[in-house]
């Protein structure tokens, strides 16, 4: 085992970029740990006031990627490891600054997954916006940048999330945003398995109904639709992939609940401009953003089933100018503004 002094030194070098993420992970695996963050959790105290991480460190690393001096893959590994460390340790920063950096690093790690976001230009735009935000003393709303990642991507493999895919809930004071999946999926080193998710995420969905009895069962909650890191294979479930939440589909009745929705400005206007013949009257859709920036498509329907999910996925792909949209393994027949 490495001593605490050696490990603290390694953490300080990782923060400033003197220790590559791959070398940090190798240091951990040689000591019998799965990740560097696991090693820190086991061998370092929770409070590490002498080890500082500040906006300057994070901003410099993001700026290097925006300028092309650091690869997106390298930035992702760095952000993942530090996100995991910050989720488990209090470093030399105020609680407000700690949470600000945790949210920023979590979004960086999501944005730089090139298996999901294959077109780099929207990613670079988001990273550049994060860099600018870190240059200001007042914290901006990181969540508002999340939706920009989904624009102009060549393909999305979408899958509805079942109730059994949701993790057990547990109260937490702070943690990464709820658009991130639980372990063992995306950012598995973050320790997300016990995060409390929005109640709307714990919805029942089992694909096409297998029988009239199943078809008659109402689905009263909203449903998450997630973007997978690879094409869907029949028989697999959400937890068999790495993923991020792409959108949430809900019946209009849920708008009466105490949910912090904000209008998704311009969403429906863009949809009507791009496809004026789209059937907007069938479900009379409305578009919102939740507190983590996830798109909420609200439909005038008593329940959410397969037809409603396909409708919302088509609308999502249209407005985001996606080249191809697959839902549960089937390519959707939709106007492809950005065909690849």
N, C-alpha and C positions, 0 to 999 in steps of 0.2 A: 504493500500500500504506500502511496505517496504521503508525505507528511502534510500537515495543514499549511505550513509555510510555503512548501512547493506548490500546493494546490491554489493557495491565494495568489501566488505570483502568476500561475498559469491563467487564472481568471482575470487578473489585471491586464495581462498581455492579450488575452482574447478580446477584452473590451476595446482596447485601442487599436486592434488589428495586427499586433505583432505575432500572434499565435493563430494560425489558420484553423478554421473549424474542423477540418479533417484531422489535423494533428491533435486537437483537443479531444476528439472522439477516440483517437488511437491511444492517447494517454489514459483515457478512462477504461477502454477495453483491456488494455494491458494490466490494469489494476482490478479487473473482474467486474466492471460496470458496463451497462448497456449504452449509456450516453454520458457526456461530460456533466450534464445537469444532475443526473442520478448520483454521480460521484460527489458533486458539491453538496447535494442534499444529505448524503450519508456522512460526510467527513467535515463539513463546515457548519458552524452555528447559523441559526436563522438570521440573526442580526450581524451584518458586516459593515459597520459604519466607516471603517477605514478604507474600504474599497469603493471607489466612486465611479459612477456612470452618469454622464450628463448629456444634455442635448448636443453638445459639441462633438462628442464621440459618435453618436448615432448619426448626426447630420453629415459628418465627414465620410462615413461609410456609405451612406445613401448617395452622396454627391459623387463619390468615386464610381458607383455603378451607373449613375445618370450620364457621366462623362465617358463611360466605356473603359475605365481603368480597372474595374472589377466586374467579373461576370455576374449575371443574375443568379447563377447556381451557387457561386461563392457567397453572395450576399444572403441568399436564402438560408444556407447552412449557418452563417453567423447569426442571423436574426432568430432562427429556431432555437439555437443553444442559449442565447441571451434571454429570449422570451421565457424559456423554461427556468433559467436561473432566477429571473426577476419574479416569476410566479411563486417561487419557493423561498426566496431570501429578500431581506430588506437591506439594500446597499446604501451607500452614503448619499441619500437624496431624500427630499421631503416626500411625504405620502402622495401629495398632488403630483409632483414631478415623477415619482415612481410609476403612478398609474398612467400618466401621459406617455412615458416611454414604453410601458408595457403594451398599451394600445397601438402605438406606432410600430413597434417591432412585430406584433402579431399581424398587422396589416401588411407589412413588408414581406413577412414569410408567406402569407397567402398569395400576394400579388406575384411573387417570383416563382411560383410553381408553374413551370413552362409546359407541364403535361396538361394542365387545365386551361391556362391562358397562353395559347401558342403564339399569338401575335404580340410582339414585344412593345409596339408603339404605345398602346393604351397603358401598359404597365409602366413604361418610362414616364409617361405623363403623370401618373399617380405618384410615382417616386419623386418626381420633381416638385409636385405640389406638397408632398410630405416634407421635403427638404426646406421649402420656403416656410412652411408652418413652424418648423423647428427653429427657424431664425427669428421668430417673434417671441416676446416674453409671455404673451398671453396664449394659452393653449387654444387651438382651433378644434373643430369637431372632425376628428379623424374619420368617423363613421361615414360622413357624407361623401368620401372619396371611394368607398367600397364599390358602389354601383358602376363607376366609370371603368372598372376592369373588364366588364362584360361587353363593352362596345367593340365592334369591328373584329371579332374573333372568327376564325375560319370554321370552327365546329364546336358544338357542345353536346355531350352525351348526358341527358337528363334522366333522373329517376325519382319517383315519388318515395317519400320516407314513411316507413311503417311505424306503428307504435312500439313494436319490439326493438326497433333500431335506436330508440332514445335511451340514454343512460339513466340510472337512478339519480334523483335530484337531491341536492343538499345545498343549504344556504352557504354562500361565500361572500366575504366583504368586497372582494374585487377579483378580477380575472379577465382573461381574454374575451373578446366579443362572442356573442352567441351564434354568429354565422359559422364559427369553427366547429368541426365535428368532435365527438368524444374519442378517446382512445379505443381501438388501436389504429384509427385512421389518421387523417392529415395532421401533421405536427405532433406525432405520437409522443415526442419528448416533453410536451407541454403539461402533461398531467391534467387533461381536461375532463376526465371521466366523471368527476363529481360536480361539474358545473351545473347550476340551475338554468334550465332552458325556459324560454317563453312557453306558456301553457299551450299556445297554438301549435308548437312544434310536435307535441305528443299526440299526433293525429293518426287515425287508423286509415290505412290504405293498402290494399292487397292486389292492385292491378285490375285487369278485366275480371268481372265477377264470374265465378265458375258455375254458378247455378242461379235459378230464379230466386231462391231463398236468400242467397248472398246479395243479389242485386237489390232486394227489397230492404236490406239493412241500411238505415240512414247513417250518413257521415255528417255529423253536425259541426265538427271542428274544422279549422283551416288545416291545410296540408303543406308541408315543405316540399319543394322540388329542388334537388341538389344536382350540381354539376360534377361528374365523375372524372377521375384522372385517366380513364381508359374506356373503350366501348363496353356497354352492358352485355353480360352473358346471362342467358336464361338460367334460372335456378339460384343465382347469386343474390345476396341482400346488400343493403347499403353498407353495412360494416365490413364487407369484403373488399371495399374500395377505399381510396382516399378521395375526399370530396370537400366541397364548400357549398353553402346554401346559395342557390341562384335566385329563387323567388319563393314567395309564400302565397298560396291561393286560399281565399276564404269567402264564405257566403256573406252577403250584405248585413245579415242579422248581427254579425260579430262587431260591426261598427258601433253598436250601442254600448259595448263594453268599455271599461276604463283602460284603453290602450293608447300609448303616446304616438299616434299616427301623425305624419306630416305629408301634405300633398306632394306627389312626385311631379314637380313642375315640368310641363311640356311633354310628358310621356304620351298622353292620348292625342295631343295636337300633332306630334310627330307621326304617330300611327295613322291618323287620318290623312296626313299629307302624303305619306308613302304609299298607302293602300286605301284610297277612299271607298273601294268596294268591299272592304272587310266587313263582316257581319257584326257590326257594333250593337245592333238592336237585340240580338239574341240574349245576351247576358248583361247588357248595359254596363260595361266594365268601368271601374274607377281604379286609380293607381295612387299608392302611398309609399312612404318609406318608414320603416320602424326605427327605433332608437339606434340600431346598429347599421343603418343604411341599407338594409335588405328591402328589395322591392316587394310590395304587398299588392297583389292584384285581387280586387274585391269584385265578385260577380253577383248579379241579381239571380240567385239560385237558392233553393231551400237547402240543398246539400251539395257537397263537392264529390264528384265521381270522375270516372275516366274521361267522359266527354268534356267536362269542365276543365280538367287538367290539360287536355290536349289543346283546347281553346286558348287557355292562358299561356301555354308554352309557345304556341304559334305567335301570339301577340308579343311575347318576350323576344322571340327570335327576330321578328319584324323590326321592332323599334331599336334593338341593339345591332341591327345590320349583320346578323350572323350568317355565315355562308351556308352551313348545314346544321339542322337541329334534329337530333335523335331523341325520342322519348321512349324509355323502356325498350330500347333496341330497335325501334322502328323509326325510319326517317319520316318526318312530318312533311306533308305536302303543303308548302307555304311559299309565299313570295320570298325569294332569296335575293336581297338587295346586294349582298356582298358574296356572291358565289365564288368558291375557290376551286 
